[in-house]
Amino acid sequence: MNLYEEQEEGRQSPFDRKARDGFLPIQTNWFDRVFISVIIWVALSLFWLRFMEPAGLPLTISNVVAVLVGVYIVWKG
């Protein structure tokens, strides 16, 4: 092993250093958690429009729930 290979072993990618383990079953960085939160927001909104809004519950409730879930995922995920 030469000097260059030894130096490369000690280095980490900037993305690897910022990744962490949370309650999500994958190792994520902040962008991954934001992306997951947005996907959940869209899915919850579509579910809400199909099943809950005809029952009289406004979409605003879905948005508040999605923001709370998203903040929790980004913070703790």
C-alpha positions in Angstrom: 0.0 0.0 0.0 1.5 3.3 -1.0 1.1 6.7 0.8 -1.7 7.9 -1.5 -3.9 4.8 -0.6 -3.3 5.4 3.1 -4.4 9.0 2.8 -7.5 8.0 0.8 -8.6 5.5 3.5 -8.8 8.2 6.1 -10.9 10.6 4.0 -14.7 10.6 4.0 -17.0 12.1 1.5 -18.8 15.3 2.7 -22.1 13.4 2.2 -20.9 10.5 4.4 -20.0 12.8 7.3 -23.4 14.5 7.5 -25.4 11.3 7.2 -26.8 9.9 10.4 -29.0 7.1 11.7 -32.4 8.0 13.0 -35.7 6.1 13.2 -35.8 5.8 9.4 -34.6 2.3 8.2 -32.0 3.9 6.0 -29.0 6.2 6.6 -30.0 9.7 5.4 -28.7 13.2 5.2 -30.9 16.4 5.5 -31.8 16.4 1.8 -33.1 12.8 1.9 -35.3 13.6 4.9 -36.7 16.7 3.3 -37.4 14.7 0.1 -39.2 12.0 2.1 -41.2 14.7 3.9 -42.4 16.2 0.6 -43.4 12.8 -0.8 -45.4 12.1 2.4 -47.0 15.6 2.1 -48.1 14.9 -1.5 -49.4 11.4 -0.6 -51.3 12.7 2.5 -52.9 15.5 0.4 -54.1 13.1 -2.3 -55.5 10.7 0.4 -57.2 13.6 2.1 -58.7 14.9 -1.1 -60.1 11.5 -2.0 -61.4 10.3 1.4 -61.6 13.1 4.0 -62.6 16.2 2.2 -65.9 14.8 0.9 -66.7 14.1 4.6 -66.3 17.8 5.3 -62.8 18.1 6.6 -60.8 20.9 4.9 -57.4 20.3 3.3 -55.8 22.8 5.7 -55.9 20.1 8.4 -53.9 17.8 6.1 -51.4 20.5 5.5 -50.9 21.1 9.2 -50.4 17.4 9.8 -48.0 17.1 6.9 -45.9 20.0 8.1 -45.7 18.6 11.7 -44.8 15.1 10.3 -42.2 16.7 8.0 -40.6 18.7 10.7 -40.3 15.6 12.9 -38.8 13.6 10.1 -36.2 16.2 9.2 -35.4 16.8 12.9 -35.3 13.2 14.2 -35.3 11.0 11.1 
